[in-house]
């Protein structure tokens, strides 16, 4: 499961919310129950003291004091906090008693000062009294201590003066807070506790049924998985309850209404959780109904400017009093043609205005993929400020997918055979390991799987003939699940084609030459395997290299090694598929600024889940343009952003000549940091070129005779010694020479006019090789 980045109250907010929950549960007990709780606590303390040999008298006094303080704090939290401040003041008085002496009236005057300050602080409303007491007594103690060395008799009176000044300051601050609260204060109805009158439903029919907070949270807890989401929603409910308790205690609070952003892959329960959120706010009396109005772009955007605002307002009017849930909200900003989407922008502006104007009667939830939602929220400052609460939905784990399967089957009245469950878990684990669970759709895929497995079972039972038993008609077996699973996953590109790690490495080792490249790829594979094992055991795992630079002359197998690298990543479950999308400058750069980013993003989207191989990547920065290559720079910036944002779903390989690639990487600091793994491809040696030619012939069902092999060795040695092999293309030259020699053999046999033996048809002679060399060299 991906990391959920779960959001929760922190620090003082979390402690305050916890205290308010404890306090609420304490006062739900009847008075007799509270007294019994105190008696049990006292007896437990005395029993522990007797067992441990403590003084029973001292234990009794301490326990009574603590129980009294606890009861005071739970009933009057502000008074309890003030008592703690006074307890600290008593410790300070001990210090002053030693300083002034036991016969001095100064400690007694300071004692009276502390009690008086605490009493006055509780008369100043709208600000916390314990904080007022603390703010007055701390500088008073400092003043008394400072004057002791100058004028001891004036110390206590200076302390009184300082405390009085602080109290005046706090009184003025309280008046200012009261004025602000009076402007914004609105009553909050608590439906579950006050039992207010019911309101009409959305359709104008009967009133919604009463719902308690416990019932709403019970629905949430009954959902499978989604632990971080459940925790965040429970913290929201706790914040609402704490707000109510603070209001009852006399503190000024605004209605805790808010708008949400639900981000995560499809099929992870965003709509279901939105319904639960609606019920929670309804149960607290903050919404008039527990209903959710679901919408998409087509429900907000009209056919012409002006109609969009009308359509959006009508949709919001229909959702007033409840929750408006907009799925794939980023589709409101459609920039696919490179032009601003005025219709979508009009819908967003209307939505923002109503979200602010009707914030006391409406909750808006925007949902969609995290990356797209992040870009959407950044497109308008009002979106990020009004939709500040983000709830992240993780993909389901294999165990959770199996649990969802069982739940959906029980709802259908079906059951799963015992042999099917382990097989299904293994398949879900494979999907999760390869990162395909989100693309398949999480719970939506499970629903399709349950229906397809039931259909496969029905076909099997009916095809068997005879009279099936009731058990046969409702039991899904392992073969039924396997058939349904294979049918559903067959549509996903590359799912069935993923090789094993051993097959990918064997293909690498069979390549001619490239020994340093093979060693480096084996080392990369070992690092990835160890990182995966560490992750499976819950150990810290450093970020692994995902993007590479392949440098070397043409024809040295860079594209082939990129394909093998994609298969290695797919076999380890780090990529969804082993596919490689090959590209050059023309595939990334558009005809005008703005179009380049769109074109590059479309290319990256096409490569997601696999490898993007960009050959001659340095051509993206064309230094021949006066003033710089703005188009290429736009492509590089877009590529860098996607390389970081999609690092878990994509491997990018930049390839080209060593010197040019080195210069290219220095043009942008982000290139060198994100593409820090360089694989150098050496030119082929003569014997390696001969081996490549032999492998090509073997793959085509041909062979070279002894004279032909000797001629090949002489040709490859000559071009390597004269430094021509890189210009000829290394392995491409070997392929070209084989193909031309095979063609010369076919021409030679066809000229004979008679039948040829199988050996003659598959053998390339020295004469064929010499004729091919003459043809390539233009002789």
Secondary structure, DSSP 8 states (H G I E B T S, - for coil): ----------THHHHHHHHHHHHHHHHHS-HHHHHHHHHHHHHHHHHHHHHHT--HHHHHHHHHHHHHHHHHHHH-HHHHHHHHHHHHHHHHHHHHHHHH-TT-SHHHHHHHHHHHHHHHHHHSTTS-HHHHHHHHHHHHHHHHHHHHTT-HHHHHHHHHHHHHHHHHHHHHHHHHHHHHHHHH------HHHH-----B-TTSSSB-----HHHHHHHHHHSSS-HHHHHHHHHHHHHHHHHHHHHHTT---------EEEEE-TTSSHHHHHHHHHHHHHHTTSSS---EEEE-HHHH--SSTTHHHHHHHHHHHHHTTSEEEEETGGGGS--TTSS--HHHHHHHHHHHHHHHHTTTT-EEEEEE-HHHHHHHHHT-HHHHHH--EEEEE----HHHHHHHHHHHHHHHT-EE-HHHHHHHHHHHHHHHHTT-HHHHTTHHHHHHHHHHHHHHHHHHHHHT-S---HHHHHEE-HHHHHHHHHHHHTTSTTSTT---HHHHHHHHHTSSS-HHHHHHHHHHHHHHHHHHHHHHTT--------EEEEEE-TTSSHHHHHHHHHHHHHHTTSSS---EEEE-HHHH--SSTTHHHHHHHHHHHHHTTSEEEEETGGGGS-TTSTT--HHHHHHHHHHHHHHHHTTTT-EEEEEE-HHHHHHHHTT-HHHHHHS-EEEEE----HHHHHHHHHHHHHHTT-EE-HHHHHHHHHHHHHHHHTT-HHHHTTHHHHHHHHHHHHHHHHHHHHHH-S---HHHHHEE-HHHHHHHHHHHHT-
